[in-house]
Amino acid sequence: MQIAIDMMGGDYAPAEAIKGIVDWNKESEADTHLLLLGEEESLQSFLAEQQIPAELYTIISCPDVIGYHDNPIKALKEKPNSTIATGFGLLARQKADAFISAGNTGAMMVGSMFSLKPIEGLLRPTISTIIPRENGKTGLLLDVGINSDCKPEHLNQFASMGAAYAKIILGIENPRVGLLNIGEEKSKGNQLAQNTYPLLKANTNIHFVGNIEGRGILEDIADIIVCDGFTGNVLLKLLESIYPITLRQGIVHPYFKRFHFEQYGGTPVLGVSKPVIIGHGVSGSEAFKNMILLAEKMIQTNFIEAMQARL
């Protein structure tokens, strides 16, 4: 398999990406070749310093980088030789099996939606976040930012995609799906929640367990929680704040450590025809290692095909 990596995306590029490759190489047993996208001379220097075997990678020279403040649509058009534009070009031409970047999130989303084919029948792609549970289990929350305004049909498809991801990638055999709401009764909530409830209840591809209130998000009530992207992004940023707060307060506990995003790497874009994984802008070596491992697992399990079958 061939995995393309944007080596210039992120606040600590390319050093942390290269350290992540070193850690990945110690852990992975897959037959993977990396396509490293970035400024060739700079990458060669870092790769030599870390003594990464040359047979593991191919450098693809990309003179341009899409910055965090660049307009995503404009930048993809005006910077065709950027790392992000090149990565999507490799996916579209079947030259890469997956693409990873911790760069401009907007450009990654635009590239996913317009450079790749959506899964047949899909209304909108989505992104998710991992929810650590107190009992050691793991949950999934989606959408967490790219669909601020949703219709009930969108949330219904998010539930199907989330269930596929939970089963195939997270290893949850019969994932339970809950709808985030302000009460447990099916009549509760705004119009979106009230109109989504019957769709989820009738969806034979999922195990729907009803409404989930905010206090149940960290409890083991549902394996997948669906909501609109506005609500999900607020929750995502709240969850991301827990780990640094515990560090500042001197609280050391294995549960709170699980809120550190690096343990999960990045989030895949669910609903497009190739694995695309978006990392946090401050991703370090652990995050890059885990993003590569996640890309390998998505390819090895034929995740895209399995999710398409569910839709």
JOBEL-V349141 format. One line per field, one symbol per residue. phi: phi as a letter, one per 20 degrees, with the letter a starting at -180 (. if undefined). psi: psi as a letter, one per 40 degrees, with the letter a starting at -180 (. if undefined). A space follows every 10 residues. Layout:
phi: ???
psi: ???
This chain:
phi: .ddecfedeo fdfegfffff ffffffdfde eddededrfg fffgfffffe legfffbced fcfdceffef fgfffffecf dfffffgfff ffemeceacc bdegffffff ffededfffg nfebfbcccf dfdfenecdc dbecqecfdc dgfffffgff fffffffeee mefcfedcdf beaeffefnf ffffefgfff feffecdedo fcegfefeee dbecddafff fffffgffff ffffffffem edbgffffef gffdnbdfee odfcfccddf fdgdffffgf ffffggffff elggffffff f
psi: ihhhhheehi dfiedddddd dddddddiei ghhhhhhahd ddddddddde fhhdedihhh hheihhidei hddddddege eidddddddd ddefeieihh ifahdddddd dddedihihh ehdiiiiiih hhideeihih hiifdegdhi iddddddddd ddddddddde fhdghhhihh ieidieeiaa dddddddddd deheeighea ihideedeig didhhiiidd dddddddddd edddddddef hhhddddeeh dddecahihh eieihhhhii dfhadddddd dddddddddd efdddddddd .
